[in-house]
Amino acid sequence: MVAAAVLLGVVALALAWPVPVALARASWPARSPATALALWQGIALGGGLAMIGSLLVFGASPGGSIVGAARDLLPAFTVGPIPDGYGVIHLAALTLAVGLTVHLALNLLSTAIRAERARRRQHRLVDLLAEPAADPSGPRVLSHPVPVAYCVPGIRTATVITEGLVELLDADELRAVVSHERAHLDQFHHLVLLAFRAWHGALPWFPIANRAERAVALLTELLADDRARRETGPEPLRRALVLVGSAGEPGAYADAGGVNPDAGMLEQRLERLEPGRHPLSPVARTASWIATALIVATPVVVLAAVTL
């Protein structure tokens, strides 16, 4: 049990600092954003499981298994003293594991509730201020001179552009922008970003949480660019990005939270549209997916082995 706790602790430490720092600094994610996004999600999930699991397994080690520790300790809350073998350090580890799990879950829930409220408010404003779309699947148009495009997710989705954007862009450029925004909705980027925003909100003192949220926000922008590039070609999208700039998209969606596209992200998006940029090789992508699976599977397998 102690060896399993140490193994999970080592995995948690690696996924909390050196691995995500290296990934945040790497250049290859821009070449294959879907693969990189899966790896970021694997790091977040595997790191969380390993961190909580390490505390839980160490705290339960006197019982020989997690189930055995539960059999020992649960009756002690009502009918008897704490069994021999369970020291303060074990009880502290168990308390911290439970407290951290509850903290993360409640933060995710509160972040989701705030996001849902923001989406409902955005939908009400769009219904009130925007012109109805001629095509049910088309964008809603706001009477505003500043060129802006964004999308509002939810059960009922909306893509919103301004009259200023319509006047600034030609037909192909406008189609690229709308395709980009629709990709955010179709690929559920708001849910991915929600999870990383909740992680950052739960552990604001944790430097890598900020890096992870920003890296994932950029990857969702690149994935949306890929959809637009496939539908319109790279040039209309490039021209639209140059004309509108980073201020033209206030966020990946209407409740994007603390990470919005900026000049640095715009520069990386434009650089990626240059000719000669190729995705990762199939071998490299396969290796990344295998690494993602191992990152998630390791704490799951260890925890399963010490549960009974």
C-alpha positions as CSV (number, residue, x, y, z in Angstrom):
1,M,0.0,0.0,0.0
2,V,2.8,2.5,0.9
3,A,4.6,1.6,-2.3
4,A,1.4,2.3,-4.3
5,A,1.0,5.6,-2.5
6,V,4.5,6.6,-3.4
7,L,4.1,5.6,-7.0
8,L,0.9,7.7,-7.2
9,G,2.7,10.5,-5.5
10,V,5.5,10.4,-8.1
11,V,3.0,10.4,-10.9
12,A,1.0,13.3,-9.4
13,L,4.2,15.3,-9.0
14,A,5.3,14.7,-12.6
15,L,1.9,15.6,-13.9
16,A,1.7,18.7,-11.7
17,W,4.9,20.4,-12.9
18,P,7.5,19.0,-15.3
19,V,5.2,17.3,-17.8
20,P,2.7,20.1,-18.3
21,V,5.4,22.8,-18.3
22,A,7.2,20.9,-21.1
23,L,4.0,20.5,-23.0
24,A,3.1,24.2,-22.6
25,R,6.6,25.2,-24.0
26,A,6.5,22.7,-26.9
27,S,5.9,23.8,-30.4
28,W,4.4,20.6,-31.7
29,P,0.8,21.0,-30.3
30,A,0.1,23.7,-32.9
31,R,0.8,21.1,-35.6
32,S,-1.8,18.6,-34.2
33,P,-4.1,20.4,-31.8
34,A,-6.6,17.6,-31.4
35,T,-3.8,15.2,-30.2
36,A,-2.4,17.9,-27.9
37,L,-5.8,18.7,-26.5
38,A,-6.4,15.0,-25.6
39,L,-3.0,14.9,-23.9
40,W,-3.8,18.0,-21.8
41,Q,-7.1,16.4,-20.7
42,G,-5.2,13.2,-19.9
43,I,-2.7,15.1,-17.8
44,A,-5.5,16.9,-15.9
45,L,-7.5,13.8,-15.2
46,G,-4.5,11.5,-14.5
47,G,-2.9,14.1,-12.3
48,G,-6.1,14.7,-10.3
49,L,-6.6,10.9,-9.8
50,A,-3.0,10.4,-8.8
51,M,-2.9,13.3,-6.4
52,I,-6.1,12.3,-4.6
53,G,-5.3,8.6,-4.9
54,S,-1.9,9.0,-3.3
55,L,-3.4,10.6,-0.2
56,L,-6.2,8.0,-0.1
57,V,-4.0,5.0,-0.5
58,F,-1.5,6.2,2.1
59,G,-4.2,7.0,4.6
60,A,-5.8,3.6,4.1
61,S,-2.5,1.6,4.3
62,P,-3.0,0.3,7.8
63,G,-6.2,-1.4,6.7
64,G,-4.4,-3.3,3.9
65,S,-6.8,-1.9,1.3
66,I,-9.2,1.0,0.8
67,V,-12.2,-1.3,1.5
68,G,-10.4,-2.7,4.6
69,A,-9.7,0.9,5.9
70,A,-13.4,1.8,5.3
71,R,-14.5,-1.3,7.4
72,D,-12.1,-0.2,10.1
73,L,-12.8,3.5,10.3
74,L,-16.5,3.9,9.5
75,P,-17.7,2.2,12.7
76,A,-15.3,4.4,14.7
77,F,-17.3,7.5,13.8
78,T,-20.3,6.2,15.8
79,V,-19.5,3.3,18.2
80,G,-15.9,3.1,19.1
81,P,-12.3,4.4,19.1
82,I,-10.1,4.6,16.1
83,P,-8.4,1.2,15.6
84,D,-4.8,0.7,16.4
85,G,-2.4,1.4,13.5
86,Y,-4.1,4.5,12.3
87,G,-2.0,7.5,13.2
88,V,-2.6,11.2,12.9
89,I,-0.7,11.3,9.6
90,H,-3.0,8.6,8.1
91,L,-6.2,10.4,9.2
92,A,-4.8,13.7,7.9
93,A,-4.1,12.1,4.5
94,L,-7.6,10.6,4.4
95,T,-9.2,14.0,5.4
96,L,-7.2,15.8,2.8
97,A,-8.1,13.4,0.1
98,V,-11.8,13.7,0.8
99,G,-11.6,17.5,1.3
100,L,-9.7,17.9,-2.0
101,T,-12.2,15.8,-3.9
102,V,-15.2,17.7,-2.5
103,H,-13.4,21.0,-3.2
104,L,-12.8,20.1,-6.8
105,A,-16.3,18.8,-7.4
106,L,-18.0,21.8,-5.8
107,N,-15.8,24.2,-7.8
108,L,-16.7,22.4,-11.0
109,L,-20.4,22.6,-10.1
110,S,-20.3,26.3,-9.2
111,T,-18.3,27.1,-12.4
112,A,-20.8,25.2,-14.5
113,I,-23.7,27.1,-12.8
114,R,-22.1,30.5,-13.4
115,A,-21.4,29.6,-17.0
116,E,-25.0,28.4,-17.6
117,R,-26.3,31.7,-16.1
118,A,-24.0,33.7,-18.4
119,R,-25.2,31.7,-21.4
120,R,-28.8,32.3,-20.6
121,R,-28.2,36.0,-20.2
122,Q,-26.4,36.1,-23.6
123,H,-29.2,34.2,-25.3
124,R,-31.7,36.8,-23.9
125,L,-29.6,39.7,-25.1
126,V,-29.2,38.1,-28.5
127,D,-32.9,37.5,-28.8
128,L,-33.5,41.1,-27.8
129,L,-30.9,43.0,-29.8
130,A,-29.9,40.8,-32.8
131,E,-31.7,40.6,-36.1
132,P,-33.2,37.1,-36.8
133,A,-31.2,35.0,-39.1
134,A,-32.8,34.4,-42.6
135,D,-31.3,30.9,-42.4
136,P,-32.1,29.0,-39.2
137,S,-28.5,27.8,-39.1
138,G,-27.1,31.2,-40.0
139,P,-25.6,33.8,-37.7
140,R,-27.5,36.5,-35.8
141,V,-26.5,40.1,-36.7
142,L,-26.1,42.8,-34.1
143,S,-26.4,46.4,-35.1
144,H,-23.0,47.6,-33.9
145,P,-20.1,49.2,-35.8
146,V,-17.3,47.2,-34.1
147,P,-16.4,44.0,-36.0
148,V,-17.0,41.2,-33.6
149,A,-18.0,37.5,-33.8
150,Y,-18.7,35.1,-31.1
151,C,-20.9,32.1,-30.3
152,V,-23.3,31.2,-27.4
153,P,-23.4,27.4,-26.6
154,G,-26.2,25.6,-24.8
155,I,-29.2,23.5,-25.8
156,R,-30.1,26.3,-28.1
157,T,-26.9,27.7,-29.8
158,A,-26.3,31.0,-31.5
159,T,-23.6,32.4,-33.7
160,V,-23.4,36.2,-33.5
161,I,-21.7,38.7,-35.7
162,T,-22.0,42.5,-35.9
163,E,-22.9,44.8,-38.8
164,G,-19.3,46.2,-38.5
165,L,-18.0,42.7,-39.3
166,V,-20.3,42.3,-42.3
167,E,-19.2,45.6,-43.7
168,L,-15.5,44.9,-43.2
169,L,-15.2,41.4,-44.6
170,D,-16.0,40.0,-48.0
171,A,-18.2,36.9,-48.5
172,D,-15.4,34.3,-48.2
173,E,-13.8,36.0,-45.2
174,L,-17.2,36.2,-43.4
175,R,-17.9,32.6,-44.2
176,A,-14.5,31.6,-42.6
177,V,-15.3,33.6,-39.5
178,V,-18.8,32.0,-39.1
179,S,-17.3,28.6,-39.8
180,H,-14.7,29.1,-37.0
181,E,-17.4,30.1,-34.5
182,R,-19.7,27.2,-35.5
183,A,-16.7,24.8,-35.0
184,H,-16.5,26.0,-31.3
185,L,-20.2,24.9,-30.9
186,D,-20.0,21.7,-32.9
187,Q,-16.9,20.5,-31.1
188,F,-18.2,21.4,-27.6
189,H,-15.1,23.6,-26.8
190,H,-17.1,25.3,-24.0
191,L,-17.2,22.1,-22.1
192,V,-13.5,21.5,-22.4
193,L,-12.6,25.0,-21.4
194,L,-15.1,24.8,-18.5
195,A,-13.2,21.9,-16.9
196,F,-9.9,23.7,-17.1
197,R,-11.4,26.9,-15.9
198,A,-12.8,25.1,-12.9
199,W,-9.4,23.5,-12.3
200,H,-7.7,26.9,-12.3
201,G,-10.4,28.4,-10.1
202,A,-10.1,25.5,-7.6
203,L,-6.3,25.9,-7.4
204,P,-5.5,29.5,-8.3
205,W,-2.2,29.3,-6.5
206,F,-1.1,26.4,-8.7
207,P,0.9,28.0,-11.6
208,I,0.4,25.1,-14.0
209,A,-3.4,25.5,-13.8
210,N,-3.1,28.9,-15.5
211,R,-0.8,27.6,-18.2
212,A,-3.1,24.7,-18.9
213,E,-6.1,26.9,-19.3
214,R,-4.3,29.2,-21.6
215,A,-2.8,26.3,-23.7
216,V,-6.2,24.6,-24.0
217,A,-7.8,27.9,-25.1
218,L,-5.3,28.3,-27.9
219,L,-5.8,24.7,-29.0
220,T,-9.5,25.2,-29.3
221,E,-8.9,28.3,-31.4
222,L,-6.6,26.2,-33.7
223,L,-9.2,23.5,-34.0
224,A,-11.8,26.0,-35.0
225,D,-9.3,27.5,-37.5
226,D,-8.9,24.0,-39.0
227,R,-12.6,23.7,-39.7
228,A,-12.7,27.2,-41.3
229,R,-9.6,26.4,-43.4
230,R,-11.2,23.2,-44.7
231,E,-14.3,25.0,-45.7
232,T,-13.0,28.2,-47.2
233,G,-9.2,27.7,-47.6
234,P,-6.5,29.4,-45.6
235,E,-6.4,32.7,-47.4
236,P,-9.9,34.0,-46.5
237,L,-9.3,33.0,-42.9
238,R,-5.9,34.7,-42.9
239,R,-7.3,37.9,-44.3
240,A,-10.1,37.9,-41.8
241,L,-7.7,37.4,-38.9
242,V,-5.5,40.3,-40.1
243,L,-8.5,42.6,-40.7
244,V,-10.3,41.9,-37.4
245,G,-7.4,41.1,-35.1
246,S,-7.6,39.5,-31.7
247,A,-10.3,42.0,-30.5
248,G,-12.8,40.6,-33.0
249,E,-13.4,37.5,-31.0
250,P,-14.1,38.3,-27.4
251,G,-13.7,34.6,-26.4
252,A,-14.1,31.1,-27.7
253,Y,-17.7,31.5,-26.6
254,A,-19.8,33.9,-24.7
255,D,-18.9,32.8,-21.2
256,A,-15.2,32.2,-22.0
257,G,-14.1,33.3,-18.5
258,G,-10.6,34.6,-17.9
259,V,-8.7,33.5,-21.0
260,N,-9.6,35.5,-24.2
261,P,-7.8,35.5,-27.5
262,D,-5.0,38.1,-27.5
263,A,-2.2,39.3,-29.8
264,G,0.0,36.4,-28.8
265,M,-2.6,33.8,-29.8
266,L,-3.4,35.7,-33.0
267,E,0.3,35.6,-34.0
268,Q,0.4,31.9,-33.5
269,R,-2.8,31.4,-35.4
270,L,-1.5,33.4,-38.4
271,E,1.9,31.6,-38.3
272,R,0.1,28.3,-38.5
273,L,-1.6,29.3,-41.7
274,E,1.7,29.8,-43.5
275,P,2.4,27.3,-46.2
276,G,4.6,24.3,-45.4
277,R,3.1,23.6,-42.0
278,H,2.4,19.9,-41.6
279,P,0.7,17.9,-38.9
280,L,2.7,15.4,-36.8
281,S,3.5,12.1,-38.3
282,P,1.2,9.2,-37.7
283,V,3.9,7.6,-35.5
284,A,4.2,10.7,-33.3
285,R,0.4,11.1,-33.0
286,T,0.1,7.4,-32.1
287,A,2.8,7.8,-29.4
288,S,1.0,10.8,-28.0
289,W,-2.3,9.0,-27.8
290,I,-0.6,6.0,-26.1
291,A,1.0,8.4,-23.6
292,T,-2.4,9.9,-22.9
293,A,-3.9,6.5,-22.3
294,L,-1.0,5.5,-20.0
295,I,-1.3,8.7,-18.0
296,V,-5.0,8.1,-17.2
297,A,-4.7,4.3,-16.9
298,T,-1.8,4.3,-14.4
299,P,-3.6,5.8,-11.4
300,V,-6.8,3.9,-12.3
301,V,-5.0,0.5,-12.3
302,V,-3.1,1.3,-9.1
303,L,-6.2,2.3,-7.3
304,A,-8.1,-0.7,-8.5
305,A,-5.3,-3.0,-7.3
306,V,-5.5,-1.6,-3.7
307,T,-9.2,-1.1,-3.4
308,L,-10.1,-4.7,-2.3
